[in-house]
């Protein structure tokens, strides 16, 4: 899953910004998959020296939330966290088949 996340750079056109526009009438919470994938590991990231770690530069608030993922693993995060890629992990107890 590809995520565009601007919290560390101040990029205002990230996936979280678009999700708020699409879900004006729906509840968008910290339990959504997009929120969890975007903020995974972010609470410990120093974004600016003047702010606490995990300060979202787009939404202008600290994010102390530390989501846990059970079905996804981080495969790639770019240097400035603008691009994040997650892969689906196999269910517990199942081994991957090799050909």
N, C-alpha and C positions, 0 to 999 in steps of 0.2 A: 504494500500500500504506500503510495507516494503522498507525503504531506508537505505543503508549503507553509512555513511557520515564520512569522516576522517578529515575534516577541523579543528576540535577541538583537535584531538589527533595526527595528522601527519600520519595517516594510508593512504598510497599511493594507495591502491587498492580499493578505494571506487567507488560508482556508477558513480560519476561525471567523474572520470578518465576513466572509461570504455566507457562512452557516447562520450567522445572526440575521442576515437579510432574508434568507430563505425560510427561516423558522420564526418569524415575528410572532405568530400566533401560538407556536408550540413552545414547550419548556425546554430550554437549552441548559443543561446542567453539567456539573463536573463528573457525572456518570456517563456522559456520551463518549463513544469510541474516539471521535475526532479530538475531543478535549484531552482524553487520556494519552493518545498518541502524540499530540502536540507538546504536552507538558511533561512527558516522561523524562525524568532527570533534570528538568529545568530549574527546580527549586535550589539546586546547588551551583548553578552557573552564574558567575559574576558578569553582569551585562555592562555596568558602568562603575567606575571607582566610587562615585558619590552615592550609589544605591546599594541596598542589601542584595545578596545573591537571589536570583529568581525574580528580578523586577522586570515585568513585561513592558517594554518600551512602546508598544502600540496601544495597549489598553491602560497604560499608566497606573499599574498597581502591582504590588508584590504577589507572587504566586507561591505560597508555602506548601501547596498541595503536592503530594508525592504519589502519583497513581501507580498501581501495580497492574501488570499485564499478565494474563494467563494464556492467551492464545496467539500472542504476537511477540516477536523478538526484534530488537533494533538491528538492522542490517547495515545502515549507513546514515550518518548525520554529517552534513557539510560543516566546514570550519566555523561558519557564523550561524549555524542552525537554520538557515533559510530552507534547505532541502533535507527532508528526513524520509528514510525508506524503512519500512518494517515488513518482515516476512511472517507468514502464518506458521506457527509451530505445530508439530503433530500432537494429537491428543496423548495425554499421559498413558503409558503402558503400551503404546503402539510404536514399533520400530519402523523406520523408513525402509522401504523396499529398494534394493539396488538391482540394477539390471546389468 
